[in-house]
Amino acid sequence: MEKQRRIFIQKAGLIAAASAFTPQILLSSTKAQKKKLGVALVGLGYYSTDLLAPALQLTNNCELRGIVTGSPEKIPIWQEKYGIKDKNVYNYKNFDTIANNPDIDVVYVVLPPSMHAEYTIRAAKAGKHVWCEKPMAPSVADCEAMIKACKDNKVKLAIGYRCQHDPNIQAYMKVGKERPFGKVRMVTSAAGYFDGRTNHWKQNKKLGGGAMGDMGVYALQGARLATGEEPISVLAQASTTRPEVYHEVEETMMFQLEFPSGALASCQTSFGINMNHLQVNYEKGWLKMEPHSSYNGNNGSMSDGTIIKFSIPNQQAKQMDEDAMAIMDKTDLIVPGEEGLRDIRVVEAIYKSAAQNCVVKL
């Protein structure tokens, strides 16, 4: 008899605000408990302007209260649009004085990767929780320093992997853990888009550019999360079709991963090719996702007829609400700094393999 199709149904709405908490930094226990955490965005580029700031208007557990920018001309625009007070506006020089501002509980670092470590560490020393965009940092050493600074200052560090807050991605992660189709045999994972810009930080090595650190972490996480394992070896090859633009960093990276269970993965990422898919072949079945890491509309299917199709009002809002709730409830983050570090360990090995044209053991 044909198996009846099963459909994942999303529970309606974002997680509502639950128990309030008294911030450990700057506020004494005699002051009123907060129901929402105040967030300051550091860097007002595209991602902050077009995605994070609008998403913060949809959140239940946090709200936009501050900005940090090196572009004075942007300040009146943001203040008018979001009602940000003068005392909650900072630049990169006076950023450390944010320590004295009880309106700000969380600093969200949305800068080029080369600046992530500096501003994460400065925010931690100011006693603020930190949300840091991906990639976490250009090096393992930077990631470790960021984690240490947050631990030393007793603040939480979350990495902005919005996809791990997406129930569509969580669905295939669950399959990897529960193994209804047996062991993973092969994963194919790809994430890329055509970037027509020619003078952006993503083409600048000093700023942390290159496809691997940016879109590449989605391809890498597709394999890591689908297997539920960490790779033990990598073999990689970097290339470009536009050397006049990508002369400092790679435009495209292809890499193969080997996992402890024997599972293999073939992964691709690019700033020159549109691709966004994941396929996992198991001993007794398969799972497909396309798109796999988009801002919305991620969906898939399985060989037993299961459809993966959750609808989320806003991915970034869900991410920030869940991270804020973890801070208030003093519970584990979905994507702590250690998860970002795991990716960068592999990214470093991928770059080493591509440079030396050899298999690199992890």
C-alpha positions, 0 to 999 in steps of 0.5 A, a space after each residue: 500500500 502506498 505510504 500516506 504523504 506526511 506534511 510538516 505543519 508549522 506552529 503559527 506565530 513567533 515565540 512570544 515573550 515569556 519570563 522577563 529577566 534582570 540584566 546582569 550588567 549595569 542594572 541592579 536587582 532593584 530596577 524594573 525587569 525588562 520584557 524586551 532587550 534593546 538591540 544596537 546595530 553596528 554597521 548600517 549597510 544593506 543587511 542592517 538597513 533592508 533586513 535586520 532593522 525591518 525584522 526588529 519591528 516584528 520581534 516580541 522579545 527585542 527591539 531596535 534602540 541604538 545604532 553604531 555607524 561611521 556615516 553621519 549622514 545616515 543618522 537622521 534617516 535612522 532616527 526619523 524612521 525608528 525613533 532612535 534617541 540621540 544618546 543611543 547613537 554611536 560611532 566607531 570611536 566612542 563605541 566603548 561608552 555604550 557600556 554606560 547605556 542601560 538601553 542597550 542590552 545586545 550589540 549586533 555586529 554587522 560589519 565586514 568579517 575582518 572587523 567582527 573580532 574587534 567589535 565583538 570583543 569591545 562589546 563584550 568588555 562593555 558588558 553587552 551580549 553579542 550577536 555577530 553576523 556570519 562568517 564569524 571571523 576570518 580565522 580560528 584565532 579570532 573566533 577563539 578570542 571572541 568566545 573567550 572575551 564573551 565568557 570572561 565578561 559573562 555575556 552570550 555570543 550568538 552567530 547570525 546563522 538565521 537558517 538554523 532557526 528555520 524549521 525547514 532546516 531543522 527538519 533535515 537536521 532531525 533526519 540526520 539525528 534520528 536516521 529513519 533512512 539509515 546512515 548518510 552516504 553522500 551529500 551534495 550541497 551548493 550555495 551561490 549567487 551572481 554578484 555584479 559588484 566590483 568594489 565591495 568588501 566581498 572582493 577584498 581579502 583584507 576585509 575578509 572577502 571571498 565566496 567561501 567565508 560568505 556563501 560557502 558556510 551555507 554549503 558547508 553547513 548543509 553537509 555538517 548539519 545533514 550528517 550531524 558530524 564534523 568532517 575529518 578531511 577536505 580537498 578543495 579547488 578555488 577558481 574565478 571566471 572574472 580575474 579582473 574582479 576576483 584577483 585577491 579572493 576566490 569567486 568560486 570554491 569547490 570542496 569535498 568532505 569526508 566524515 567519520 561515519 564514511 559519509 562524503 560530501 561534494 560542495 560548491 559555493 560561488 559569487 558567479 553562479 546562482 545555486 541553492 540546493 541540498 541533496 542527501 542520499 542515505 542507505 535507504 532513501 533520500 532528502 532534497 531541499 531547494 532552495 536550501 538557504 534562502 531568506 524565505 521559501 526553503 522547502 524540500 521532500 523525502 523519499 517516503 513522501 514527506 514534504 518539508 514546507 514550513 512558512 515563517 513570517 520572517 527568518 531574521 525576526 525568528 532568529 533574534 527573538 529566539 536569541 533574545 529569549 535565550 538571553 532572558 531565560 539564561 538558556 543555551 543559544 541555538 547557534 553559539 560562538 562555538 558553532 561559528 568556530 566549527 565552521 571556520 576550522 573547516 574553512 581554514 582547512 579548505 583554503 589550505 587545501 586549495 592553496 597546496 592542492 592536497 587533502 587536508 586532515 582535520 
